[in-house]
Amino acid sequence: MIRTGDYRHVVEIQVRSEVKDAAGEAADTWNVFARRRAAIQRTPGDEVFASAQRGGRVPVVLRLRWMEGVRTAMRLVFRCGCCAGRGVHDVKSAIAADGRNEEMLITAEEHTEGTP
């Protein structure tokens, strides 16, 4: 059952596009694919510990209303308690939460410098 009160975080889903700069060189830019309200589910403590062992990228799970087109090449931008300030997170998976395409679960990890 969808409880709209749980969707208290505003999430921006962004998609990468390639544009040409003034010199004609290709440059990557991020465009807004969608803005949605979502519930952010905290990662259990054992997963936080395990992620620290793998390099510190803590997974975050977001629950939001179903939408088509979310892919792993996208990223999420939102504010929450899991990151300092404005968090940029890389999408790792996007699946139907209930099998009926009413809600979806997006698993993402905090973006670190040096990753595309």
C-alpha positions, 0 to 999 in steps of 0.5 A: 500500500502506498502511503504518501506521507512517507514520500517526504524527500524531493529527488531529482533523477538526472540523465547524462547527455553529451553536448559540444562546447564552444570549441566543438569538443564533446562535454558531458552534462546532466539534465533533469529526467524527472523530479519525484517525492520519495521515501529514503530507507536507511541501510542496515548497520551490517551493510554500512559496515560491509560497504566501509570495508569495500571503499566506503560507498554506502548504498541507499534505497529509495521508494517512489511511485513507479515510472518508466525509463529509470536506468543504471546510467542515471544519477539521483540528487537529493538531501538526506542524513546519509550524506553531507549536504546535497548528495549525488548518488549513482543508480545501481538498480531500479525495480518494481517494488510490488510486481504491479508497477505501482511503486519502485525501489531504486538502489543507489550509492553515493557518487565519489570523485573520479567515477563518471 
